Amino acid sequence: MHRAASLAEEVYDAIFARLMALKIPPGARITVDNLVRELAVSQTPIREALGRLEGEGLVVKTHLVGYSAAPQITRRRFEELYELRLLLEPEMAGRAAARMTDAALAELTAAAGVMSRSGGIDERARYSQFARQDAVFHDQILGVAGNEMVRETLAHQHTHFHIFRLMFHARVTEEALDEHEAILAAFAARDADAARRAMRLHIERSRDRLLPAFEQ
């Protein structure tokens, strides 16, 4: 690990990547001392990172027991999350298209991950990076749409982190990037109907890609 002002962020990224790539499986104990040895840092940035991950719903802290990775979401919870997303996000994408500005489009394009599709990065690291990008991309769309209640509701569910943790698979990233490009094209055209359709298709395909995780 690089010893710099960004140490806490690097430690967070390292643990986040392990959770996303299932190197720390759902429900597994997370031992601070083991992370100290693995990452060659003190306990302080590790505990800071674990506290942040607890706030994001990825880590659970139990009194007198310590930290563990959050349990995997159930199939029922998964289906409910996608039902909620399908009810809210297509309509918000349509509103975002109608309110789109060049500046907002530039920010969304940067967040979508489509400009850094080439290789050169470890596939597991790329997967965890895209999990975060995907969350930011969808949140920014809700920000442009302008309904803070919807934005807060979906943010509270930590949807993207939980669904990406269902399985590690490069196809999840590649196909989602294609779908992000379709959403961006609708935004660039300021086409609300096309944005609704593109977002609905994206969410439906995301659901279908991850459903096999419950059949293993």
Secondary structure by P-SEA (a helix, b strand, c coil): cccccaaaaaaaaaaaaaaaaccccccbbbbaaaaaaaacccaaaaaaaaaaaaaaccccccccccccccccccaaaaaaaaaaaaacaaaaaaaaaaaccaaaaaaaaaacccccccccccaaaaaaaaaaaaaaaaaaaaaaaccaaaaaaaaaaaaaaaaaaccccaaaaaaaaaaaaaaaaaaaaccaaaaaaaaaaaaaaaaaaacccccc
